[in-house]
């Protein structure tokens, strides 16, 4: 496993835990891949204590810097335009038109992160925010709008790094549209609300009726081509999601996918659409990344050659739609013992209470999106 994949795997668990804890009782959606890529781009420009804090937060060893950037170069080359699904990632840098960026940083961003640069005037906040928002909207096929507010730009802003990712995949096995109907979804053990539930009967899927140590059922829904899939983890108890999330904090979801077995399955899951927005500075500070956001302490001298840069905001916006045909999603920033699946009776995976989900690239071992569904919106 290369440094880029390893740091993505380890950091994804931490990010989800922090964001989920802050969004108590709310639906959650984020792209660990998008956030980690943006942080890796910042890490490439960091030095001194700023570099050390980012390295520790990203679970990197001192020797990993070059391997990390080489790893991203390989991952991004393999990730864009795969067969059977639509997947696009894009990295962009927006630089104050009077500001100078080191050639070494520009070359690294171009060669490893496929990032291009645009010169802008951050003092014209309205025009610059519109330019960035138009780019992100285009990169995400219109799903992520208004990522940047003009108020985010002040007299000190010199550089903005943006990562965007868009995914649209059709299920390998489609749900029956005529079977979708309004049913109860239990937001608490006692309170149910009506929502559209999708159904499928008796189809072979990779699953686990019981994940020992996690207290949940697991189901993988593959997209066309099977390289990408959605993993769903349904707690055994209606109010068991918080306990499950606590256990998942130290377990990469990819390790669960690899331990599933085939079985005929009857499925009932909500048809849903989520859109989320997060300011990530506070979450990153909890991971020990503090100097990056302090004008007096930040050291991003590998970007400009001087210590006059710092990060004022890290924003992340994500979108997902799950329906009978498949999934459309976008974003702009140990071992588990399991019970065997055997027996003639179909496994029943009825997600009528809060659950965890993730979209995984099984070839590259990456979590592109992760989230939880706790109530209809």
BAMAR-873927 format. One record per residue: x, y, z negated of N, C-alpha, C in turn. Coordinates in pm, whole numbers, padded with zeros to 5 digits, always signed. Each point is the difference from the previous one (the first is absolute). Layout:
XYZXYZXYZ ...
This chain:
+00085-00119+00000-00085+00119+00000+00089+00124+00000 -00022+00093+00097+00085+00118+00007-00042+00102-00105 +00085+00103-00016-00022+00098-00106-00131+00076+00018 -00038+00029+00126-00123+00074+00025-00122-00081-00041 -00002-00128+00037-00114-00086-00035-00007-00022-00150 +00116-00021-00063+00002-00024-00145-00050+00122-00077 +00047+00117+00038-00042+00120-00073-00148+00029+00024 -00050-00029+00122-00143+00016+00028-00082-00092-00090 +00043-00125-00012-00072-00099-00080-00006+00041-00146 +00115+00040-00055+00006+00033-00142-00070+00132-00032 +00018+00100+00087-00058+00131-00026-00150+00000+00018 -00052-00082+00092-00144-00007+00024-00076-00034-00127 +00053-00094-00079-00066-00040-00125-00007+00117-00097 +00111+00073-00015+00004+00113-00093-00095+00112+00042 +00001+00033+00129-00083+00110+00048-00147-00028-00021 -00042-00123+00032-00142-00031-00016-00040+00008-00147 +00082-00052-00088-00032+00001-00143-00018+00143-00050 +00093+00089+00035-00007+00139-00047-00123+00072+00054 -00027-00016+00128-00115+00069+00061-00131-00058-00051 -00006-00132-00015-00123-00063-00049-00031+00042-00143 +00102+00010-00084-00021+00043-00139-00053+00143-00006 +00052+00087+00087-00045+00139+00000-00141+00015+00056 -00037-00088+00092-00133+00006+00063-00095-00095-00072 -00013+00017-00129-00079-00090-00084-00145-00008+00049 -00045-00121+00030-00138-00021+00041-00033+00042+00141 +00101+00035+00080-00024+00046+00136+00058-00100+00101 -00053+00006+00123+00061-00075+00108+00141+00054+00026 +00088-00089+00043+00139+00038+00025+00041-00052+00138 +00074+00082+00073+00058-00042+00127+00129+00077+00022 +00107-00071+00033+00126+00064+00033+00077-00086+00098 +00098+00061+00063+00092-00075+00086+00138+00001-00065 +00035-00109-00071+00136-00006-00057+00107+00018+00105 -00025-00052+00120+00099+00013+00107+00023+00146+00035 -00108+00075+00015+00011+00141+00035+00073+00079-00107 -00037-00021-00126+00063+00073-00111+00148-00036-00011 +00030-00129+00007+00140-00044-00013+00087+00053+00113 -00056+00007+00121+00077+00052+00112+00035+00147-00022 -00097+00078-00046+00026+00142-00027+00105+00016-00109 -00007-00083-00104+00099+00007-00108+00139-00041+00049 +00006-00099+00089+00129-00042+00054+00062+00112+00083 -00084+00075+00071+00050+00115+00077+00056+00107-00093 -00066+00021-00113+00052+00096-00099+00128-00053-00063 +00004-00130-00031+00118-00062-00059+00122+00018+00090 -00022-00007+00131+00111+00015+00095+00066+00137-00012 -00074+00100-00048+00056+00134-00011+00044+00038-00140 -00014-00093-00095+00027+00032-00141+00144-00032-00038 +00048+00072-00102+00133-00023-00056-00007+00017-00151 +00107-00039-00069+00009+00021-00144-00111-00069-00078 -00049+00067-00104-00105-00058-00085-00131-00019+00076 -00028+00084+00097-00122-00016+00080+00004-00132+00075 +00114-00032+00058+00017-00128+00069-00013-00116-00098 +00062+00013-00117-00005-00106-00101-00144-00027-00043 -00077+00105-00027-00138-00018-00043-00085-00067+00108 +00019+00041+00123-00075-00062+00110+00041-00146+00019 +00130-00027-00012+00048-00137+00015-00062-00091-00105 -00005+00048-00124-00057-00081-00108-00150-00019+00018 -00071+00105+00041-00144-00011+00021-00033-00093+00116 +00085-00001+00101-00022-00084+00118+00061-00139-00015 +00052-00030-00120+00056-00132-00029+00115-00036+00094 +00089+00096+00022+00112-00022+00090+00129-00015-00078 +00090-00083+00051+00133-00014-00055+00091+00106+00063 +00112+00036-00068+00090+00102+00057+00046-00033+00142 +00014-00127+00030+00048-00041+00132-00109+00000+00106 -00124+00031-00039-00114-00020+00089-00029+00115+00096 +00064+00115-00016-00038+00118+00078+00004-00026+00151 +00115-00042+00050+00013-00023+00144-00093-00113+00044 -00007-00105-00083-00086-00114+00034-00147+00042+00004 -00039+00093-00090-00138+00048-00002-00036+00067+00133 +00085+00092+00044-00030+00074+00123+00007-00092+00122 +00096-00092+00003+00005-00097+00109-00125-00088+00000 -00044-00037-00121-00120-00082-00012-00123+00070+00052 -00014+00129-00032-00114+00076+00052+00006+00010+00153 +00121+00015+00053+00013+00005+00145-00054-00126+00066 +00030-00116-00059-00047-00127+00054-00150-00017-00021 -00047+00035-00121-00143-00016-00030-00086+00086+00091 +00036+00128+00015-00081+00090+00081+00001-00040+00147 +00113-00055+00046+00006-00046+00139-00094-00118+00024 -00017-00085-00102-00085-00118+00014-00146+00027-00034 -00024+00110-00073-00134+00024-00053-00093+00064+00102 +00052+00091+00080-00086+00072+00093-00040-00085+00119 -00127+00017+00041-00056-00065+00118+00011-00152-00001 -00042-00067-00107-00003-00147+00001-00117-00049+00085 +00004-00125+00046-00114-00052+00077-00122-00022-00089 -00119+00003+00061-00129-00038-00060-00063+00106-00091 +00079+00090-00058-00055+00107-00084+00060+00133+00046 -00059+00109-00045+00057+00132+00024+00068+00046-00128 +00130+00021+00007+00077+00046-00116+00101+00104+00047 -00009+00118-00059+00090+00108+00036+00055+00064-00127 +00130+00019-00005+00062+00077-00109+00075+00117+00063 +00007+00109-00073+00072+00117+00051+00060+00077-00116 +00123+00046+00019+00069+00084-00098+00035+00133+00067 -00028+00109-00069+00031+00130+00056+00062+00090-00107 +00089+00089+00045+00059+00102-00087-00038+00138+00053 -00043+00084-00091-00033+00139+00034+00096+00090-00076 +00078+00081+00072+00107+00079-00060-00023+00148+00029 +00026+00083-00102-00007+00146+00018+00091+00040+00116 -00053+00080+00092+00073+00028+00124+00132+00073-00020 +00019+00061-00115+00127+00069-00027+00096-00084-00084 -00037-00127-00024+00075-00084-00093+00083-00102+00077 +00116-00032-00054+00092-00093+00067+00001-00136-00071 -00017-00106+00079+00004-00138-00050+00126-00067+00053 +00068-00076-00085+00123-00067+00040-00025-00098+00115 +00093-00002+00095-00013-00092+00113-00003-00145-00047 +00076-00032-00106+00006-00138-00049-00137-00046-00049 -00076+00090-00066-00134-00035-00048-00097-00014+00117 +00007+00093+00095-00086-00007+00117+00023-00129+00078 +00127-00039+00014+00033-00121+00074-00053-00124-00072 +00014-00004-00133-00051-00114-00078-00152-00010+00014 -00069+00113-00012-00146-00001+00012-00045-00046+00138 +00069+00044+00103-00037-00038+00136+00029-00147+00028 +00119-00047-00039+00042-00135+00036-00064-00109-00086 -00023+00029-00129-00052-00103-00090-00149+00016-00030 -00049+00123-00001-00139+00024-00040-00088+00049+00116 +00059+00003+00119-00075+00041+00120-00070+00133-00023 +00065+00088-00074-00061+00127-00038+00049+00113+00091 -00094+00080+00047+00040+00118+00075-00021+00124-00086 +00053+00112+00047+00001+00123-00079-00074+00111+00075 -00076+00077-00078-00066+00117+00055+00038+00122-00083 +00036+00109+00068+00028+00126-00068-00130+00076-00018 -00024+00045-00122-00125+00070-00032+00031+00123-00085 -00103+00080-00021+00012+00116-00090-00094-00022-00117 +00056-00045-00113-00084-00029-00116-00063+00127-00060 +00055+00116+00035-00061+00123-00050-00135+00025+00068 -00018-00055+00119-00131+00001+00066-00070-00130-00040 -00049-00002-00124-00051-00124-00059-00118-00058+00076 -00088+00085+00049-00120-00048+00068+00037-00072+00130 +00085+00062+00081+00038-00061+00127+00081-00127-00020 +00092+00002-00099+00085-00117-00023-00080-00117-00055 -00091+00026-00093-00083-00109-00053-00087-00058+00110 -00050+00085+00090-00081-00050+00112+00085-00088+00092 +00123+00042+00027+00089-00080+00086+00024-00138-00061 +00036-00003-00129+00026-00128-00066-00127-00085-00004 -00112+00060-00035-00126-00075-00008-00042-00054+00136 +00021+00078+00105-00033-00048+00135+00087-00119+00038 +00130+00007-00036+00090-00112+00029-00044-00127-00074 -00031+00014-00130-00041-00115-00080-00132-00056+00051 -00093+00088+00034-00129-00046+00054+00020-00079+00128 +00091+00047+00085+00029-00071+00124+00066-00135-00028 +00096-00002-00093+00072-00124-00032-00092-00106-00059 -00106+00043-00070-00091-00095-00066-00132-00012+00074 +00001+00034+00129-00119-00015+00085-00122+00072-00058 +00024+00114-00060-00109+00082-00051-00052-00037-00137 +00062-00097-00067-00053-00047-00128+00052+00079-00120 +00121+00057+00009+00053+00082-00109+00000+00145+00046 -00084+00079-00064-00012+00141+00034+00036+00087-00121 +00050+00118+00027+00027+00100-00104+00091-00054-00110 +00112-00063+00039+00095-00050-00099+00061+00115-00079 +00037+00106+00069+00069+00113-00063-00092+00121-00011 -00007+00057-00120-00073+00124-00021+00099+00117+00012 -00041+00110+00060+00092+00115+00012+00060+00044-00133 -00072-00022-00109+00050+00041-00131+00123-00080-00044 +00026-00113+00069+00117-00081-00035+00130+00068+00041 -00009+00098+00089+00120+00064+00052+00021+00136-00067 +00115+00013-00064+00036+00129-00060+00133+00045+00057 +00053+00105-00054+00124+00057+00053+00121-00089-00014 -00010-00107-00081+00116-00087-00023+00001-00124+00089 -00109-00029+00070-00007-00122+00081+00089+00012+00123 +00086-00099+00018+00090-00001+00115-00010-00129+00081 -00052-00105-00060-00002-00129+00068-00120-00082-00047 -00072-00061+00094-00109-00092-00032+00025-00130+00075 -00003-00111-00074+00013-00133+00059-00137-00066+00000 -00041-00055+00113-00132-00062+00011+00015-00140+00059 -00065-00096-00065-00013-00134+00057-00147-00030+00017 -00037-00055+00114-00140-00038+00024-00004-00142+00053 -00105-00072-00035-00018-00137+00049-00147-00020+00034 -00025-00069+00112-00137-00028+00044-00010-00148+00036 -00106-00066-00048-00021-00142+00026-00144-00023+00042 -00020-00078+00105-00134-00041+00041+00009-00144+00048 -00065-00091-00072+00007-00141+00035-00137-00066-00004 -00022-00091+00093-00124-00079+00003+00023-00131-00073 -00100-00042-00079+00010-00129-00068+00019-00113+00100 +00079-00098-00034+00008-00120+00083-00135-00069+00004 -00068-00004-00115-00137-00052-00007-00091+00116-00042 -00092+00036+00087-00088+00114-00028-00111-00039-00096 -00046+00099-00077-00118-00018-00084-00125+00010+00088 -00107-00063-00046-00126+00003+00076-00072+00132-00029 -00013+00084+00102-00066+00130-00022-00144-00017-00047 -00068-00102+00055-00140-00020-00036-00016-00049-00144 +00111-00046-00060-00008-00050-00138+00029+00109-00103 +00047+00116+00045+00029+00110-00094-00131+00052-00059 -00003+00011-00132-00123+00045-00065+00034+00071-00131 -00096+00076-00049+00016+00071-00127-00011-00099-00115 +00103+00000-00086+00001-00090-00116+00061+00072-00119 -00011-00063-00116+00055+00058-00123+00152-00007-00001 +00063+00111-00040+00142+00003-00031+00012+00051-00143 +00063-00079-00087+00006+00032-00142+00118+00092-00029 -00028+00128-00023+00106+00095-00034+00046-00021-00144 -00086-00053-00084+00033-00049-00135-00075-00131-00017 +00029-00078-00104-00073-00126-00019-00151+00018-00011 -00044+00119-00042-00143+00022-00021-00066+00085+00108 +00079+00077+00075-00057+00096+00095+00033-00041+00143 -00105-00013+00082+00017-00036+00141-00057+00109+00089 +00064+00022+00114-00052+00092+00101-00009-00075+00132 -00089+00043+00087-00017-00065+00129+00105+00050+00099 +00056-00093+00077+00092+00037+00106-00006-00105+00110 +00052+00032+00119+00000-00093+00112+00104-00108-00022 -00044-00125-00004+00091-00113-00019+00008-00081+00130 +00122-00031+00043+00023-00079+00121+00014-00147-00038 -00035-00090+00094-00003-00143-00032+00062-00083+00112 +00061-00111-00041+00051-00101+00092-00005-00134-00071 -00038-00105+00074-00019-00131-00063+00088-00107+00063 +00064-00081-00086+00060-00126+00042+00118+00007+00093 +00071+00114+00006+00117+00013+00086+00127-00028-00080 +00100-00059+00065+00126-00030-00066+00080+00128-00025 +00037+00023-00126+00086+00112-00036+00104-00047-00100 +00110+00074-00008+00098-00024-00106-00050+00066-00127 -00001-00077-00110-00062+00050-00123+00058-00072-00121 -00042+00044-00118+00022-00067-00128-00122+00025-00088 -00071-00105-00040-00113+00020-00091+00043+00050-00137 +00125-00026-00039+00047+00046-00130+00150+00025+00006 +00040+00122-00030+00143+00035-00010+00037+00000-00147 +00063-00108-00044+00035-00013-00142+00089+00115-00043 -00032+00056-00115+00077+00111-00053-00051+00136+00043 -00083+00003+00106-00055+00127+00047-00149+00014-00031 -00068-00113-00015-00143+00005-00028-00081+00053+00116 +00029-00050+00121-00072+00048+00117-00005-00106+00109 -00088+00022+00096-00005-00075+00125+00075+00079+00106 +00058-00070+00098+00074+00068+00106-00050-00046+00136 -00008+00094+00093-00044-00029+00136+00080+00085+00097 +00044-00063+00110+00069+00073+00106-00089+00004+00123 -00026+00121+00051-00075+00018+00123+00098+00044+00109 +00033-00087+00095+00098+00036+00102-00061+00086+00110 +00083+00086+00056-00038+00075+00119+00042-00077+00124 -00046+00041+00115+00038-00065+00125+00152-00011+00007 +00048-00118+00036+00143-00024+00009+00063-00052-00127 -00068+00018-00115+00039-00053-00131+00124+00064-00062 +00068+00090+00071+00117+00064-00062-00043+00088-00117 -00113+00064+00014-00053+00088-00104-00123-00063-00064 -00017+00025-00128-00116-00055-00069-00038+00090-00117 -00125-00016-00044-00044+00066-00123-00009-00105-00109 +00067+00028-00112-00008-00085-00118-00102+00061-00095 -00095-00082-00047-00097+00045-00099+00016-00082-00126 +00008+00067-00114+00010-00065-00130-00122+00039-00082 -00084-00099-00032-00125+00023-00072+00012-00053-00142 -00004+00088-00101+00009-00047-00139-00110-00099-00033 +00031-00096-00087-00101-00098-00041-00112+00067-00078 +00032+00105-00074-00100+00072-00078-00038+00130+00070 -00124+00042-00016-00047+00121+00065+00078+00124-00043 +00051-00002-00123+00077+00114-00050+00148-00035-00013 +00047-00091+00085+00138-00049-00013+00103+00069+00086 -00038+00107+00073+00095+00060+00094+00117+00068-00070 -00026+00069-00111+00110+00069-00071+00105-00099-00047 -00043-00114-00053+00095-00102-00045+00077-00058+00118 -00068-00019+00113+00068-00051+00119+00105+00099+00049 -00034+00128+00005+00095+00102+00046+00123+00006-00090 -00020-00018-00129+00113+00000-00093+00096-00114+00032 -00055-00117+00033+00084-00115+00033+00067+00017+00136 -00069+00066+00093+00056+00019+00134+00117+00098+00001 +00015+00080-00106+00105+00101-00004+00139-00061+00018 +00017-00125-00038+00131-00064+00013+00005-00111+00102 -00105-00009+00085-00008-00110+00096-00024+00055+00140 +00093-00013+00094-00025+00042+00137-00116-00079+00060 -00094+00070+00063-00117-00071+00053+00040-00096+00111 +00113+00026+00067+00044-00092+00105+00023-00140-00055 +00042-00010-00127+00026-00132-00059-00129-00078-00019 -00112+00071-00015-00129-00067-00013-00044-00055+00135 +00017+00081+00105-00039-00042+00135+00069-00131+00037 +00126-00014-00038+00078-00117+00040-00043-00127-00072 -00086+00011-00102-00040-00116-00078-00146-00039+00021 -00059+00046+00107-00139-00033+00029-00008-00128+00081 -00116-00067-00007-00023-00122+00076-00131+00007+00075 -00012-00076+00109-00118+00004+00086-00119-00072-00063 -00117+00062+00016-00123-00064-00046-00120+00070+00064 -00106-00075+00025-00124+00061+00047-00052+00095-00107 -00042+00118+00045-00034+00106-00095-00129+00070+00039 -00081+00029-00098-00117+00087+00017+00034+00135-00062 -00016+00106+00079+00049+00132-00040-00114+00101-00005 +00006+00086-00101-00087+00117-00008+00082+00114-00058 +00025+00104+00082+00077+00115-00046-00069+00129+00046 +00025+00111-00070-00065+00125+00041+00054+00053+00133 -00087+00066+00070+00038+00081+00115+00028+00139-00055 +00122+00052+00020+00031+00125-00069+00095+00089+00077 +00001+00126-00041+00089+00102+00054+00051+00084-00117 +00133+00018-00008+00061+00078-00107+00093+00105+00058 +00005+00116-00064+00099+00102+00032+00051+00058-00131 +00132+00007-00015+00059+00044-00127+00108+00105+00026 +00027+00080-00102+00105+00102+00005+00069+00005-00135 +00134-00002+00000+00075+00002-00125+00116+00099+00009 +00022+00073-00109+00126+00071-00022+00090-00095-00079 +00116-00030+00054+00083-00107-00057+00112+00048-00092 +00016+00132-00016+00113+00047-00079-00002-00059-00142 -00116+00003-00066-00010-00049-00137+00032-00148-00010 -00047-00078+00098+00026-00144-00001+00150-00028+00018 +00064+00074+00090+00143-00020+00023+00082+00044-00120 -00045+00103-00069+00070+00043-00122-00007-00107-00107 -00111-00075-00005-00010-00111-00095+00098-00112+00034 +00043-00006+00126+00101-00098+00041+00142+00053-00021 +00011+00121-00056+00131+00057-00029+00052+00096+00104 -00080+00027+00104+00042+00093+00104-00044+00140-00041 +00089+00073-00065-00034+00134-00052+00077+00111+00070 +00130-00020+00022+00082+00106+00059-00048+00041+00139 -00056-00093+00075-00045+00026+00137-00098+00117+00005 -00078+00020-00108-00105+00102-00001+00041+00127-00077 +00125+00007-00041+00049+00112-00080+00098+00083+00084 -00035+00125+00026+00085+00085+00085+00140+00016-00057 +00014-00008-00132+00131+00019-00063+00084-00127+00002 -00065-00117+00006+00072-00127-00014+00010-00080+00130 -00090+00023+00093-00004-00082+00122+00130+00011+00078 +00046-00115+00049+00120-00003+00084-00035-00077+00128 -00039+00074+00102-00028-00058+00132+00104+00051+00099 +00124+00005-00047+00108+00060+00079+00037-00082+00123 -00042-00127+00005+00028-00080+00120-00095+00036+00115 -00098+00086-00029-00090+00050+00105+00054+00129+00060 +00040+00091-00089+00037+00134+00049+00144+00040-00026 +00070-00076-00085+00136+00038-00036+00007+00090-00121 -00116+00042-00052-00004+00084-00119-00112-00049-00091 -00005+00054-00122-00099-00044-00098-00114+00101-00013 -00053+00041+00112-00108+00098-00003-00134-00060+00041 -00008-00133+00001-00125-00069+00034-00053-00076-00120 -00131-00004-00014-00065-00090-00095-00137-00034+00055 -00063-00100-00056-00132-00045+00047-00106+00058-00092 -00094+00074+00057-00106+00060-00081-00122-00091-00010 -00027-00078+00106-00118-00086-00001+00028-00128+00078 -00062-00109-00045-00007-00124+00078-00147-00037+00005 -00061+00014+00117-00143-00028+00013-00020-00126+00084 -00107-00072-00031-00028-00125+00069-00150-00011+00021 -00040-00024+00124-00141-00015+00033-00018-00129+00078 -00103-00075-00033-00019-00131+00063-00147-00020+00035 -00024-00083+00101-00134-00031+00049-00008-00148+00034 -00115-00061-00028-00023-00138+00043-00148-00021+00026 -00031-00078+00102-00137-00042+00027+00000-00150+00026 -00080-00073-00076-00010-00146+00014-00143-00032+00042 -00015-00064+00116-00132-00038+00047+00002-00140+00060 -00109-00038+00068-00012-00137+00051+00106-00032+00106 +00044+00101+00072+00096-00022+00109+00144-00006-00049 +00031+00076-00105+00139+00003-00048+00025+00118-00089 +00122+00055+00008+00043+00106-00091+00069+00110+00077 -00033+00124-00035+00072+00117+00049+00055+00072-00121 +00129+00030+00002+00063+00062-00117+00107+00097+00044 +00022+00103-00083+00103+00099+00031+00051+00060-00130 +00121+00054+00005+00056+00073-00114+00105+00096+00051 +00010+00120-00064+00101+00098+00041+00101+00019-00115 +00110-00061-00109+00108-00014-00105-00048-00123-00063 +00441-02203-01453+00056-00069+00105-00093-00090+00073 +00041-00088+00026-00073-00100+00077-00141-00020-00056 -00093-00031+00086-00139-00021-00042-00034-00147+00014 -00045-00060-00109-00049-00137+00007-00146+00005+00043 -00036-00081+00100-00137+00002+00050-00055-00141+00003 -00131-00008-00001-00067-00129+00010-00021-00035+00146 +00009-00127+00032-00017-00044+00139-00144+00015+00044 -00020+00027+00132-00133+00010+00059-00034-00133+00067 -00082-00081-00061-00040-00127+00061-00148-00022-00027 -00058-00086+00079-00140-00033-00023-00085+00039+00120 -00112-00067+00018-00084+00019+00117-00086+00126-00006 -00027+00052-00119-00090+00113-00012+00070+00129+00044 -00069+00086+00078+00060+00128+00037+00032+00084-00123 +00111+00066+00006+00039+00093-00105-00084+00127+00015 -00060+00047-00107-00086+00118+00002+00080+00122-00047 +00019+00094+00091+00066+00126-00035-00103+00110+00017 -00070+00030-00108-00107+00100+00002+00047+00122-00079 +00046+00103+00069+00056+00120-00065-00112+00099-00032 -00076-00033-00101-00112+00085-00042+00036+00080-00125 +00129+00008-00032+00047+00087-00108+00141+00048+00036 +00057+00097-00073+00126+00064+00039+00113-00099+00031 +00078+00034+00105+00108-00088+00046+00116+00081+00053 +00115-00067+00016+00123+00057+00055+00014-00048+00144 +00059+00085+00086+00026-00042+00138+00132+00059+00049 +00058-00064+00100+00124+00049+00061+00005-00045+00145 +00054+00084+00086+00027-00037+00139+00150-00027+00011 +00033-00121+00045+00139-00048-00004+00049-00033+00141 +00124+00039+00029+00069-00046+00120+00077-00125-00040 -00051-00117+00039+00059-00126-00043+00134-00029+00067 +00025+00060+00115+00127-00020+00070+00112+00077-00068 -00026+00126-00034+00102+00086-00061-00007+00001-00151 -00100-00069-00058-00013-00011-00146-00022+00137-00063 -00091+00079+00059-00026+00136-00046-00146+00017-00039 -00024+00079-00105-00136+00042-00035-00023+00136+00065 -00086+00004+00101-00027+00125+00070-00099+00086-00077 -00103-00063-00057-00101+00069-00080-00036-00086-00120 -00033+00064-00111-00054-00072-00115-00107+00087-00064 -00093-00066-00068-00109+00077-00060-00087-00085-00090 -00099+00066-00055-00102-00071-00077-00135+00060+00037 -00101-00086+00000-00136+00042+00027-00081-00024-00126 -00047+00108-00062-00072-00013-00127-00144+00045+00008 -00033+00079+00105-00138+00045+00013-00025+00052+00141 -00120-00014+00052-00033+00056+00131+00010+00153-00004 +00041+00058+00114+00007+00146+00009-00106+00052+00095 
